[in-house]
Amino acid sequence: MPITFAQAQQLSQPKLTKKVIDQFRTSALIDALPFDNTVKPAGGNSLDYVYNRVTTFPGAASRVLNADYTASEAVTTAIPSRLAIFGGSFQLDRALILGEHEVADHVQFQVEQKVKATIAQFHNMFINGNQAAPVIANSWEFDGLDVLLTGGAQEIIPAAPIALATSANITANWQEFLDQLRALEAVMDGAPTAYLMNQAMYAKFQSVMDRAGINLASKENYGRNVSVWGDSLVMALGNRPGNANPIIATSVAGITSIYAVRLGMDGVHGVSLAGGKLADVYLPNMQDAAAVKTGAVEMIAGLAYTSTQSAAVLRNIDIA
């Protein structure tokens, strides 16, 4: 049975674990994403998940009396996906933990910072993950949207860049931009759950909506970088963990992309280990003899792209 972070929070008993899950839910993407929590380690060294992707859709037609339909079937392809293990650890000396009252909350502070970094890493892999060529050699990543969409029918590339670099550009080209967004929606099999972009593109998006007279409702529970357009979330994914490089890059020439995704068990969904836990927090063990105590936050998850029309990307947007 699929599970969301909201449901996992209800299943969690320790107060700190609930608080950590609540922090994960500050990501609008993670909060909206259902996870198929069915994966069990195979042979002690594999965390693979195989799902069926709909690659050919069935037809339908009318017929006359005494005649049969022309048969057509939906075609699925078995797709393997590997779960990634990601997060991080921190270390504190026990003398600091036991001897200074001000440091008593430092463990909580370190946990909170690791959760933020883990969220950023999930966002990064959601877009840039590459199972065959992970950024860190010998680590595990799942394929992100960039790998899944590049070179396919769901990649929309306007012949000329959509110029939004300056205020004058936005005033002149906001209608073209909206037309291209509609073209992006047109290749999908349902309304996008979310539009994903970088912070600079998010600012341009807001300016376009201002020109169009469209009010973007804010989602204050997710922070200032998430809005709602119709039924869809509009989200700035932020930076990669540990640096200031945007997850969705802007090239030297000022070109960036917008990803649209329909989340659901029949669209794009997460994958996790069997059971109800989607993230774990490990607090420093004050009972062992080691002087330096270690804590950690970890998430084990993957991504499934079950319908070829459940995601798309708009390229060639000039914002700088």
Secondary structure, DSSP 8 states (H G I E B T S, - for coil): -EE-HHHHHHH--SHHHHHHHHHHTTSHHHHH--EEEEE--STTS--EEEEEEEEE--------TT--------EEEEEEEE-EEEEEEEEEEHHHHHH-GGGGGHHHHHHHHHHHHHHHHHHHHHHH--SSS-SSTT------HHHHHTTSTTEE--SS-EE-SSHHHHHHHHHHHHHHHHHHHHTSSS--SEEEE-HHHHHHHHHHHHHHT---EE-GGG-TTEEEETTEEEEE--B-TTSS-BSS---TTSEEEEEEE-BSTTSEEEEEESSS-SEEEE---TTSS-SEEEEEEEEEEEEEE-BTTSEEEEEEEE--
